[in-house]
């Protein structure tokens, strides 16, 4: 049994959504949470199965992927320490989700049962407002990423993905292989390798044994299409003052 989190852990909470709510509400959330390790390739929610828990990621990276064929999934958004895994539960959905949520970079998260999470949402107004603001961010990321994927070339899509992943992880290091990146973006591994080598030749990134390190993020933003800026701006605008969200 994983021990519950006490109020003394408030200052050590690394999830940025939870850090945005008042101490009294945060204490309530921590009292119903369990800290759980996230293991690479662990499936937190599978396609068409009930969501028994939600997860507030403290470290690591989770991809949310849509089913596009028999056992074939393509990523539609990313979740790191800026967000939560289980967005449909915020909307009160009781149906099985249409997406699979898989840990891509190991870390840890605060896990809450769906029942306790919904009860907390009903009684904690700033927590509820923060979650609604985060849903707007998710909508912005998914819609903008979909538009980007259908309009822009792989070079720009890959640059956007690296920048979003860097922001979600809160780190310049992205421990993923070319093969996993290709699966997430729904393209050939050779194409991913080609553009990563191009970025490396420009000094934007380093690649080494299943790890990509962003060396010049500002310059990578210049290479990227404008989609990353739009996604990032939406996050900053929505969550700047979550307590004022209606």
Backbone torsions as a table, in degrees:
resi	resn	phi	psi	omega
1	UNK	NA	125.8	-180.0
2	UNK	-78.5	129.1	-176.6
3	UNK	-65.3	146.3	175.9
4	UNK	-72.1	159.6	-177.1
5	UNK	-90.2	134.1	179.1
6	UNK	-97.5	170.8	-179.1
7	UNK	-61.6	-26.0	-179.6
8	UNK	-67.2	-12.9	-179.7
9	UNK	-89.1	1.4	-173.5
10	UNK	-55.4	-47.6	-175.7
11	UNK	-69.3	-13.7	-178.5
12	UNK	-101.3	7.8	177.2
13	UNK	-74.3	122.3	-174.8
14	UNK	-99.6	-7.9	178.6
15	UNK	-72.7	126.7	-172.4
16	UNK	-73.8	-26.7	174.6
17	UNK	-66.6	-45.8	-178.0
18	UNK	-68.5	-32.0	179.4
19	UNK	-70.9	-12.7	-179.4
20	UNK	-86.6	-7.5	-177.6
21	UNK	-101.7	159.7	-177.4
22	UNK	-62.4	157.8	-175.3
23	UNK	-59.4	-38.2	-177.2
24	UNK	-68.0	-38.9	177.5
25	UNK	-71.3	-38.6	178.4
26	UNK	-62.9	-40.2	178.6
27	UNK	-59.6	-39.7	178.3
28	UNK	-63.8	-44.8	-178.8
29	UNK	-63.9	-42.7	-179.6
30	UNK	-65.5	-30.7	-178.2
31	UNK	-69.5	-19.7	179.2
32	UNK	-109.1	11.0	-176.6
33	UNK	-103.1	155.0	169.6
34	UNK	-124.3	134.8	176.7
35	UNK	-85.1	126.6	-174.1
36	UNK	-131.4	137.8	175.6
37	UNK	-69.3	146.5	173.6
38	UNK	-108.3	121.8	-175.8
39	UNK	-103.4	138.6	179.1
40	UNK	-52.1	132.3	-179.7
41	UNK	73.0	8.0	173.6
42	UNK	-70.0	131.1	177.5
43	UNK	-91.9	115.0	-179.6
44	UNK	-81.3	-41.1	175.0
45	UNK	-137.4	126.2	178.0
46	UNK	-93.6	162.0	178.9
47	UNK	-58.8	127.3	175.7
48	UNK	62.3	33.5	173.5
49	UNK	-126.2	152.7	-176.6
50	UNK	-63.9	150.4	175.5
51	UNK	-93.7	104.2	179.9
52	UNK	-86.9	-20.6	-177.5
53	UNK	-140.9	156.8	166.4
54	UNK	-115.7	158.5	-174.9
55	UNK	-131.5	128.7	171.2
56	UNK	-102.3	107.2	-173.1
57	UNK	-70.9	129.6	175.1
58	UNK	-100.8	-32.8	174.5
59	UNK	-155.0	154.5	-177.1
60	UNK	103.9	-175.0	-174.9
61	UNK	-145.2	129.7	-179.7
62	UNK	-119.4	131.2	176.0
63	UNK	-101.9	139.9	175.5
64	UNK	-107.6	119.0	-170.5
65	UNK	-122.9	142.3	178.6
66	UNK	-93.2	145.1	176.8
67	UNK	-78.0	123.6	-179.0
68	UNK	-122.3	14.4	-179.6
69	UNK	164.6	-178.6	-178.5
70	UNK	-61.9	109.1	179.6
71	UNK	56.0	29.4	175.6
72	UNK	-118.6	125.7	-177.1
73	UNK	-128.4	144.3	176.1
74	UNK	-126.3	135.4	-175.4
75	UNK	-64.5	140.2	176.1
76	UNK	-117.8	-24.3	169.0
77	UNK	-161.5	167.2	-178.5
78	UNK	-117.5	150.4	176.2
79	UNK	-132.6	129.5	173.7
80	UNK	-132.1	-147.3	-175.9
81	UNK	-70.9	-4.0	177.1
82	UNK	-86.6	-6.1	-170.6
83	UNK	-148.3	-160.1	-177.8
84	UNK	-134.5	156.0	176.0
85	UNK	-107.2	118.2	-177.6
86	UNK	127.1	33.2	-176.2
87	UNK	-54.8	-38.0	-179.7
88	UNK	-59.0	-28.2	-179.3
89	UNK	-66.0	-32.2	178.8
90	UNK	-59.9	-34.2	-178.5
91	UNK	-85.8	3.2	178.5
92	UNK	80.7	15.3	-177.9
93	UNK	-66.7	134.4	176.3
94	UNK	-112.2	2.6	179.8
95	UNK	-87.5	164.8	176.4
96	UNK	-72.8	134.9	-176.2
97	UNK	-70.3	155.2	-179.3
98	UNK	-90.1	4.7	-176.7
99	UNK	-124.2	157.3	174.7
100	UNK	-105.4	135.7	-178.6
101	UNK	-114.3	113.2	-171.6
102	UNK	-124.4	134.9	175.6
103	UNK	-71.9	123.4	177.0
104	UNK	-101.1	-35.0	175.9
105	UNK	-124.7	123.4	-177.1
106	UNK	-63.9	155.7	179.5
107	UNK	-178.8	-134.9	177.0
108	UNK	-152.1	160.4	-178.0
109	UNK	-147.9	160.1	169.7
110	UNK	-93.7	122.8	-176.4
111	UNK	-106.8	136.0	179.9
112	UNK	-132.3	138.9	176.1
113	UNK	-65.6	149.1	-179.1
114	UNK	-57.6	-40.8	-179.6
115	UNK	-62.3	-49.7	-179.0
116	UNK	-66.9	-34.5	177.9
117	UNK	-62.3	-45.0	-179.6
118	UNK	-66.2	-38.0	176.9
119	UNK	-63.0	-40.7	179.0
120	UNK	-66.4	-40.1	178.0
121	UNK	-58.6	-40.6	-177.5
122	UNK	-67.5	-31.4	-172.6
123	UNK	-102.4	-10.9	-175.8
124	UNK	-116.9	100.6	-171.6
125	UNK	-66.4	-39.7	-178.5
126	UNK	-72.4	-38.8	174.7
127	UNK	-57.8	-46.7	179.9
128	UNK	-62.6	-44.0	179.9
129	UNK	-64.3	-38.3	179.3
130	UNK	-64.7	-40.1	179.0
131	UNK	-66.6	-39.7	177.8
132	UNK	-64.9	-37.9	176.6
133	UNK	-63.7	-40.0	179.1
134	UNK	-64.4	-35.9	177.5
135	UNK	-61.5	-35.1	175.3
136	UNK	-63.6	-35.7	177.3
137	UNK	-66.3	-44.6	178.8
138	UNK	-60.2	-44.3	178.5
139	UNK	-60.5	-42.6	179.5
140	UNK	-63.8	-43.3	-178.3
141	UNK	-65.3	-44.4	-177.3
142	UNK	-68.5	-43.8	-178.1
143	UNK	-68.6	-41.5	-179.7
144	UNK	-69.7	-39.0	177.8
145	UNK	-64.5	-39.7	177.2
146	UNK	-62.6	-42.8	177.3
147	UNK	-64.3	-41.0	179.7
148	UNK	-63.1	-45.9	-177.4
149	UNK	-62.3	-31.5	-177.9
150	UNK	-88.5	-11.0	-173.1
151	UNK	-117.8	-40.2	-170.9
152	UNK	-101.3	153.9	-179.3
153	UNK	-71.1	167.1	-175.7
154	UNK	-61.4	-34.8	178.9
155	UNK	-54.9	-45.9	-177.3
156	UNK	-75.3	-38.3	178.4
157	UNK	-64.1	-40.2	179.6
158	UNK	-67.4	-41.4	177.3
159	UNK	-61.4	-42.9	177.2
160	UNK	-61.1	-44.6	-178.2
161	UNK	-62.1	-44.6	-179.9
162	UNK	-61.8	-40.0	-179.0
163	UNK	-69.8	-40.5	177.2
164	UNK	-65.8	-43.5	179.1
165	UNK	-62.2	-41.2	178.0
166	UNK	-60.8	-42.1	179.3
167	UNK	-66.8	-42.5	-179.7
168	UNK	-65.2	-39.0	-179.1
169	UNK	-78.5	-24.5	-173.4
170	UNK	66.7	32.4	-175.8
171	UNK	-152.5	150.6	174.9
172	UNK	-77.8	-16.3	-177.9
173	UNK	-92.7	126.4	179.3
174	UNK	-121.6	98.9	-174.3
175	UNK	-82.0	74.1	178.7
176	UNK	-134.1	148.2	178.8
177	UNK	-85.8	164.6	176.1
178	UNK	-61.0	-36.5	-178.2
179	UNK	-63.1	-45.7	179.7
180	UNK	-64.7	-42.3	177.8
181	UNK	-59.2	-42.3	179.4
182	UNK	-62.4	-41.8	178.5
183	UNK	-64.0	-42.8	-178.6
184	UNK	-64.8	-37.8	-176.9
185	UNK	-92.2	-6.2	176.4
186	UNK	70.9	36.5	-179.4
187	UNK	-131.7	176.7	179.6
188	UNK	-74.5	146.8	178.1
189	UNK	-59.9	-38.5	-178.3
190	UNK	-60.8	-34.7	179.8
191	UNK	-69.2	-40.2	176.6
192	UNK	-61.9	-46.5	-179.5
193	UNK	-59.9	-41.4	-179.2
194	UNK	-58.8	-47.7	-176.5
195	UNK	-77.6	-31.2	174.5
196	UNK	-64.6	-40.4	177.1
197	UNK	-64.3	-36.7	177.1
198	UNK	-63.9	-46.0	177.9
199	UNK	-62.4	-38.3	-179.3
200	UNK	-67.3	-38.0	179.5
201	UNK	-64.5	-23.4	178.3
202	UNK	-91.2	0.8	179.6
203	UNK	77.6	14.5	-177.7
204	UNK	-80.3	-34.7	-177.8
205	UNK	-140.0	166.6	166.6
206	UNK	-122.9	144.6	174.4
207	UNK	-124.7	138.4	-178.7
208	UNK	-163.1	112.5	171.6
209	UNK	48.1	63.1	175.8
210	UNK	74.4	22.1	180.0
211	UNK	-139.9	134.2	175.3
212	UNK	-115.1	129.1	178.6
213	UNK	-116.9	122.4	178.3
214	UNK	-80.5	116.1	-177.2
215	UNK	-93.5	-35.2	-177.0
216	UNK	-130.0	76.1	-175.2
217	UNK	-61.1	-38.0	-179.4
218	UNK	-63.9	-39.3	178.0
219	UNK	-72.0	-32.3	176.7
220	UNK	-66.9	-35.2	175.9
221	UNK	-61.2	-38.0	179.3
222	UNK	-66.9	-33.6	178.3
223	UNK	-72.4	-34.9	-175.9
224	UNK	-68.7	158.7	170.6
225	UNK	-70.8	177.7	-177.4
226	UNK	-76.0	-0.6	-175.0
227	UNK	-65.1	-38.8	-179.7
228	UNK	-63.3	-42.3	-179.5
229	UNK	-61.5	-39.7	179.7
230	UNK	-64.8	-41.7	179.3
231	UNK	-65.2	-45.5	-178.0
232	UNK	-65.8	-39.6	-179.8
233	UNK	-64.4	-37.7	179.3
234	UNK	-65.6	-40.7	178.3
235	UNK	-61.7	-47.7	-177.8
236	UNK	-64.4	-38.1	-178.3
237	UNK	-72.0	-44.7	-175.7
238	UNK	-68.9	-36.0	-172.3
239	UNK	-107.0	11.2	178.0
240	UNK	-65.9	-42.1	179.0
241	UNK	-139.2	72.5	-174.7
242	UNK	-60.0	-27.1	-179.2
243	UNK	-65.4	-19.4	180.0
244	UNK	-92.1	-2.9	-178.7
245	UNK	-71.2	135.5	179.5
246	UNK	-91.0	NA	NA
